[in-house]
Amino acid sequence: MITGLPSPSSAGQDRKGSKRMRRAHLSIWAIIGGMLALGALALFLDNLQDTDLADPTKGLTTDFKSSDIAETTLIRFADQARERGIDFSHGSGKRTRMLPEDNAGGLAWGDIDGDGDWDLYIVNFPTVTGDVEANANRLYRNDDGQFTDITNEAGVSDPDGFGMGASFADYDGDGDQDLYVSNYGPNRLFRNSGSGVFEEVAHQAGVNDSLWGTGVTWGDYDRDGHLDFYVCNYVNFDAEGFEPGYVSSFGAYMVPFTLNPNSFDPQPNRLYRNRGDGTFEEVAEKAGVSNFHGRSFSAVFCDLDGDGWLDLYVNNDVSTNKLYRNMGGEFQDEEPIFFSDFSTLSGTADPRGSMGLSVGEIGFMTGKPDGLPDLFITHWVAQENAFYQSLVIPDHGVEYRDKTRRFRLGELSLDMVGWGCALADFDLDGRPDIAVANGSTLEEKNDPTQLRAESVFIFWNDGKIFHNVAPYTGDPLAERYWARGLATADFDSDGDVDIAIAINQGQPLLLQNQTITQNHSLVLKLKGPDAARFGAKVELDLGTTTQTQWWGADVTYLGMHAPDLIFGLGQNQSAHQIRIHWADGKTTTRDNVQAGTATVHHPATSTPMP
């Protein structure tokens, strides 16, 4: 007899019992199901409230009443590029319908002579005319707000390069800023001699990568006291044998094969570890951040999870973005583990075409400030820009939620291709605003030699949502451009944030901030080794509110903002306290800091703050 089966005599009784048990089980599961349903409904409603999907019209950015808002905010900009001495012209004005030329247009701010004024470097590329000299890169020295072209005497024209982006940093620790230029082709490293003359040393330093370089970010990721950097690479572009008019599918669009990133294989990125002797070791694959399937445009070193180590976020085109968490030098088999891919777990594996990247903290807008970096990312057409807010999950770490619609940053960006961007407080009211350089990669229907021009965004922050006020901020931003790089600096040293914008196949904009306001600002300058400065977290405590920024971590597309931190104080004339968490783990605190300019020195080189 087979055991485990009921005997015939007890089968009926057992069936009745089984029915009662089934009914009991069903009742229990019904109760549990009801509780789960109620919980799910509550969670759903909470999400609706958080994202405003309950009213779809509220989840979109519009120009409704923007003119009234602009009159209230009085944010104003004036283009002063020509009158200030910047006579740069990008390209030749004639397109050849090739991907490198359409993506180009970077610029960077840096203080090359240590005089406190922000100098400007703008990249260019050779043209079909063969006029190499006319289309070389340009370095403009800033003297009290007026610019002088010193390219040739400084030796940084790079006439044989196909310029994409640029970035300044003191990689050799000698106290002056050096210059790294990313190219479609071999990149350049210009070492600052300290006398106003640069020497090209990329080959000697081991950083003359010959791939298609794009964005650059700096940071001492291993905290050994030497400044490292990460270089993004794009695609293995080879248009030989293909006519520019041959079209291929790119999403819902048909574009020339030579303008489609999907036509070409991605290239791995580079992580250069500084040996401390003027040379670098390329360790991207060993460190786990080569990003082989990327097509990368920009990246940022920043402590995203608050553990004191610089993490790495990478923007990719037509492939998912990457968040590499720094494991703090954990070891496995006697080998250090520096980075681990947390893209999916963190909710930041964005699959859209990502170009520009900016870092800031806007948690106060949802009542959830956490002092951790949030991420703003620009995207291609029909892919609204993203604003990822950090969210601390107990016993789990940091996750990110896309709050684009919550902050009303969605609809307008669907029609645009966003590139350079910045989180900056343009009216000094204590709330970060957003600037976005837009310019299509799609061609005019009746003239394929021209790209579609688009307008710049200036999103004003009212504390709850953002409003695009660009058309009402002055004549320059009422126009349309083929904008690419965007970088901020207080170039005229008046305590507010100005903007430089690179225009593909055109002349750059130098937008002086002429906002009418009674608000005050604190311009914070950090002095010390770049290995300790890049990625330093700065908290400004006003007593009732706290603002957070990260020195040198707010990157942009193909360029670099001036790293000095400009805090809007509103009507406050001083900050209760500022706290600097240096990237090397040290901390500096200053109390009762007055509006204006303040300088804080790293503890290792500390001198009294003026």
Secondary structure, DSSP 8 states (H G I E B T S, - for coil): --TTS--GGGHHHHHHHHHHHHHHHHHHHHHHHHHHHHHHHHHHHHHHHHHTTTSGGGGS---TTHHHHHHHH---EEE-TTTTT-----S-S-----HHHHH---EEEE-SSSSS--EEEE-----TT--TGGGS-EEEEEETTEEEE-HHHHT---TTS-EEEEEEE-TTSSSS-EEEEEEBSS-EEEEE-SSS-EEE-HHHHT----SBEEEEEEE-TT-SSS-EEEEEE-B----TT--TT-EEEETTEEEEGGG-GGGS-B---EEEEE-SSS-EEE-HHHHT---TT--EEEEEEE-SSSSSS-EEEEEESSS--EEEEEEEEEEETTEEEEEEE-HHHHT----S-EEEEEEE--GGGGT---SS-EEEEEE-TTS--EEEEEEEETTTEEEEEE-TTTTT-SHHHHTS-EEEEEEE-TT-SSS-EEEEEE--SSEETTEEEEE--EE-EEEEE-SS-EEE-GGGS-GGGGSEE-EEEEEEE-TT-SSS-EEEEEETTS--EEEEE------EEEEEEEES-HHHHTT-EEEEE-SS-EEEEETTT-EETTEE----EEEEEET-SEEEEEEEE-TTS-EEEEEEEESEEEEEE-GGG-----
